Amino acid sequence: MSDAVFTPENHTDPLPLTGERTVPGIAEENYWFRRHEIAYARLLDRCADKIVLEAGSGEGYGANMIAGVAAKVIGLDYDDSAVAHVRAKYPRVEMVQGNLADLPLDDESVDIVVNFQVIEHLWDQAQFLRECLRVLKPGGQLLISTPNRITFSPGRDTPLNPFHTRELNAAEMDELLVEAGFRVEVMSGVFHGANLVALDEKWGGSIIDAQIARAIAGEPWPADLAADVAAVSIDDFDLLTTSEKNIDDSLDLVAIAVKP
């Protein structure tokens, strides 16, 4: 799958980069954008010919990717500016404004719910998952990703990201899904592939820390760091299951949960 598939389709003004969500087309944001994008790319085939709800669609690039294979895509977001942006930029997405704790959809009305890098922002995660179960048809799937608390905010009780309310590890994610009524089919994790492992070594142990340190300090990026970040692609990340690698070492968790 080439990166050309994900290129924005028109010249709508981009949403501002606030730290709350990632957006495409910003070179300095490219590492985080590609790290989010891999979940869409790897699980896209599960959306083929399905009615899909993306709960928390943000900038909308992911919902638009899904629209290329799905029978119908409903995007849902609470933010006025995000809703207007998606409607203007991605006309294939049926965009709805609403609260994730009270999804404005009928019972058993969708085949797939997609929720990538959103649940960590929610105050009532259990209520949201119950709502996902409600709107899914029997046998429907929830595709969900979130930062792995163990590696994203190591050794902390509160998240490093000020926009996050509660981060999860794999066991906590599994427990929430099961308590909501789901059967967890797959628990996998996003890891750095060989190229990013080499870049970690090049940048003193972590290309993530190299980016964050300069952002916090307000320092300009060295040209080679900027070039390395801008060149990252989804192929530089691996999505591996618990049988392939220790899930607690993952960067992000990616789960597939089924409504019985």
ZIDA-V232668 format. One record per residue. RES is the residue in three letters. SS is DSSP state (H for helix, E for strand, C for the rest). PSI is psi in whole degrees, 0 to 359 (NA if undefined). OMEGA is omega in whole degrees, -180 to 180 (999 if undefined). Layout:
BEGIN
res=<RES	RES>
ss=<SS	SS>
psi=<PSI	PSI>
omega=<OMEGA	OMEGA>
END
This chain:
BEGIN
res=<MET	SER	ASP	ALA	VAL	PHE	THR	PRO	GLU	ASN	HIS	THR	ASP	PRO	LEU	PRO	LEU	THR	GLY	GLU	ARG	THR	VAL	PRO	GLY	ILE	ALA	GLU	GLU	ASN	TYR	TRP	PHE	ARG	ARG	HIS	GLU	ILE	ALA	TYR	ALA	ARG	LEU	LEU	ASP	ARG	CYS	ALA	ASP	LYS	ILE	VAL	LEU	GLU	ALA	GLY	SER	GLY	GLU	GLY	TYR	GLY	ALA	ASN	MET	ILE	ALA	GLY	VAL	ALA	ALA	LYS	VAL	ILE	GLY	LEU	ASP	TYR	ASP	ASP	SER	ALA	VAL	ALA	HIS	VAL	ARG	ALA	LYS	TYR	PRO	ARG	VAL	GLU	MET	VAL	GLN	GLY	ASN	LEU	ALA	ASP	LEU	PRO	LEU	ASP	ASP	GLU	SER	VAL	ASP	ILE	VAL	VAL	ASN	PHE	GLN	VAL	ILE	GLU	HIS	LEU	TRP	ASP	GLN	ALA	GLN	PHE	LEU	ARG	GLU	CYS	LEU	ARG	VAL	LEU	LYS	PRO	GLY	GLY	GLN	LEU	LEU	ILE	SER	THR	PRO	ASN	ARG	ILE	THR	PHE	SER	PRO	GLY	ARG	ASP	THR	PRO	LEU	ASN	PRO	PHE	HIS	THR	ARG	GLU	LEU	ASN	ALA	ALA	GLU	MET	ASP	GLU	LEU	LEU	VAL	GLU	ALA	GLY	PHE	ARG	VAL	GLU	VAL	MET	SER	GLY	VAL	PHE	HIS	GLY	ALA	ASN	LEU	VAL	ALA	LEU	ASP	GLU	LYS	TRP	GLY	GLY	SER	ILE	ILE	ASP	ALA	GLN	ILE	ALA	ARG	ALA	ILE	ALA	GLY	GLU	PRO	TRP	PRO	ALA	ASP	LEU	ALA	ALA	ASP	VAL	ALA	ALA	VAL	SER	ILE	ASP	ASP	PHE	ASP	LEU	LEU	THR	THR	SER	GLU	LYS	ASN	ILE	ASP	ASP	SER	LEU	ASP	LEU	VAL	ALA	ILE	ALA	VAL	LYS	PRO>
ss=<C	C	H	H	H	H	C	C	C	C	C	C	C	C	C	C	C	C	C	C	C	C	C	C	C	C	H	H	H	H	H	H	H	H	H	H	H	H	H	H	H	H	H	H	H	H	H	C	C	C	E	E	E	E	E	C	C	C	C	C	H	H	H	H	H	H	H	C	C	C	C	E	E	E	E	E	E	C	C	H	H	H	H	H	H	H	H	H	H	C	C	C	C	E	E	E	E	C	C	C	C	C	C	C	C	C	C	C	C	E	E	E	E	E	E	E	C	C	H	H	H	C	C	C	H	H	H	H	H	H	H	H	H	H	H	E	E	E	E	E	E	E	E	E	E	E	E	E	H	H	H	H	C	C	C	C	C	C	C	C	C	C	C	C	C	C	C	E	C	H	H	H	H	H	H	H	H	H	H	H	C	E	E	E	E	E	E	E	E	E	E	E	C	H	H	H	H	H	H	H	H	H	C	C	C	C	H	H	H	H	H	H	H	H	H	H	H	C	C	C	C	C	H	H	H	H	H	H	H	H	C	C	C	H	H	H	E	E	E	E	E	C	C	C	C	C	H	H	H	C	C	E	E	E	E	E	E	E	E	C>
psi=<121	157	339	333	330	3	134	143	348	193	30	139	136	154	149	146	107	346	347	331	158	152	152	162	11	115	316	343	359	323	311	322	312	326	327	320	332	325	317	311	318	334	8	324	337	345	356	126	20	161	118	133	124	109	107	64	349	231	332	355	324	317	324	322	313	323	340	343	339	160	325	141	124	122	140	129	153	335	127	313	323	318	313	320	313	318	322	323	327	77	345	345	129	102	133	141	135	174	131	341	353	75	129	55	156	159	141	49	351	156	326	137	127	132	87	124	46	318	333	346	351	143	320	82	322	319	318	316	324	323	321	316	319	315	345	144	156	133	356	163	140	121	117	139	156	152	141	115	324	322	339	320	65	134	17	148	336	147	149	322	122	346	354	139	319	123	157	150	179	318	320	320	313	315	316	317	316	317	331	348	5	157	123	113	318	134	118	174	152	130	156	132	187	319	318	328	319	322	327	313	318	322	42	21	340	116	335	309	325	322	313	319	319	327	317	319	348	26	148	147	138	148	323	329	315	318	319	317	318	336	354	138	170	335	350	356	149	139	111	145	172	336	345	332	155	114	333	345	358	160	313	151	139	116	150	117	141	139	121	NA>
omega=<-174	179	-179	179	-172	-178	178	-169	176	-171	175	179	-179	171	179	178	-174	-172	-180	-180	176	-180	-180	170	178	-172	-178	-180	-168	179	-176	178	-179	179	174	-173	-176	180	176	-175	-176	-177	-175	-176	178	-180	-175	176	-179	168	-170	169	167	-177	-173	-170	173	-178	175	-178	-179	177	179	174	-179	-179	178	-178	-173	173	-180	177	173	175	-180	176	-179	-171	-179	-175	178	180	180	-180	-178	180	-179	-171	-173	-174	178	-178	175	-170	-178	174	-180	-177	-179	178	-180	-172	-177	180	178	174	173	-175	-179	179	-175	166	176	-178	-175	176	-178	-170	179	179	-170	178	-178	-176	-179	178	178	-179	175	177	176	179	-178	-173	179	171	174	-176	179	-173	169	175	-169	175	-179	175	176	-176	-174	-178	-176	178	-171	174	-177	174	179	-177	174	-179	-176	179	-180	177	178	175	-173	164	-174	-179	179	177	179	-179	179	-178	-179	180	178	178	-180	166	-178	-179	-178	168	-179	-178	175	-180	171	172	-171	-178	180	174	177	179	173	-180	-179	-175	170	177	-178	175	175	-179	179	178	-176	-178	-179	177	-180	-178	-177	-178	173	180	169	-176	-177	174	178	-180	180	-179	-178	-176	-177	177	178	180	177	177	174	172	-170	180	-179	179	-177	-177	180	-175	-179	178	-176	175	180	176	178	-176	171	-179	-173	171	-178	999>
END
